[in-house]
Amino acid sequence: MGLQAIATQYPTLIFEVRGWGLINGIELKSEAGLSAADIVKAAMDEGLLLVPAGPTVLRFVPPLIVTEAEVNEAIAILTRVLGNTIP
């Protein structure tokens, strides 16, 4: 499951996924009632470091040496966080 699959799983929360290579962003729907900072804080509590890019965008900027296992772990954490924070 990648970021596009997460967007499909949470259509009421996620407006779009965009980016290239390892640099990606998820834009939250403004009507979702959550800010990027809310998701970033929840993700950090789970051990995943994300960066807000404005009020509604989550930015993913992993190191160039990231492994596939680490990417899969990040996706699992984000999926769990989104499932726990949907109002």
C-alpha positions in Angstrom: 0.0 0.0 0.0 1.4 3.4 -1.0 0.3 7.0 -0.6 -2.2 6.7 -3.4 -3.8 3.6 -1.8 -4.0 5.6 1.5 -5.8 8.4 -0.4 -8.2 5.9 -1.8 -8.8 4.5 1.7 -9.6 7.9 3.2 -11.4 9.9 0.4 -13.2 12.2 2.9 -9.8 13.2 4.4 -7.4 13.4 1.5 -7.7 15.7 -1.5 -4.6 14.5 -3.4 -1.2 13.0 -3.4 1.5 14.7 -5.3 5.3 14.9 -5.8 8.1 13.0 -7.5 10.7 10.5 -6.4 11.0 10.4 -2.7 9.6 13.9 -2.2 5.8 13.6 -1.8 2.9 15.4 -0.2 -0.6 14.6 0.8 -3.1 17.5 0.7 -5.9 17.2 3.2 -9.4 18.3 2.4 -10.1 21.6 4.1 -13.6 20.3 5.2 -12.0 17.3 6.9 -11.6 19.3 10.1 -7.9 18.3 10.6 -4.8 20.3 9.9 -1.5 19.0 8.7 -0.1 19.9 12.1 -2.6 17.6 13.8 -1.5 14.7 11.6 2.2 15.5 12.0 1.9 15.5 15.8 0.0 12.2 15.9 2.6 10.7 13.5 5.5 11.9 15.6 3.8 10.3 18.7 4.0 7.0 16.7 7.6 7.5 15.7 7.1 8.9 12.2 8.6 12.3 11.3 6.6 14.3 8.8 6.7 18.0 8.0 3.7 20.2 7.5 3.8 22.3 4.3 1.2 24.9 5.1 -2.1 24.2 6.9 -3.3 21.2 4.8 -0.2 19.5 3.3 1.8 16.7 4.8 5.3 16.6 3.4 7.4 13.4 3.1 11.1 13.9 2.6 12.9 10.7 3.6 16.7 10.4 3.4 18.2 9.1 0.2 19.3 5.9 2.0 15.8 5.0 3.1 15.0 1.3 2.8 11.9 -0.3 1.4 11.2 -1.7 4.9 11.3 1.8 6.3 9.0 3.1 3.7 6.5 0.3 4.4 6.8 1.0 8.1 6.1 4.7 7.5 3.0 3.9 5.4 1.7 1.5 8.1 2.2 4.2 10.8 0.4 6.9 8.6 -2.4 4.5 7.9 -2.8 3.8 11.6 -2.6 7.5 12.5 -5.3 8.5 9.9 -7.6 5.7 11.1 -7.2 7.0 14.7 -7.7 10.7 13.9 -10.6 10.8 11.6 -13.3 12.8 13.4 
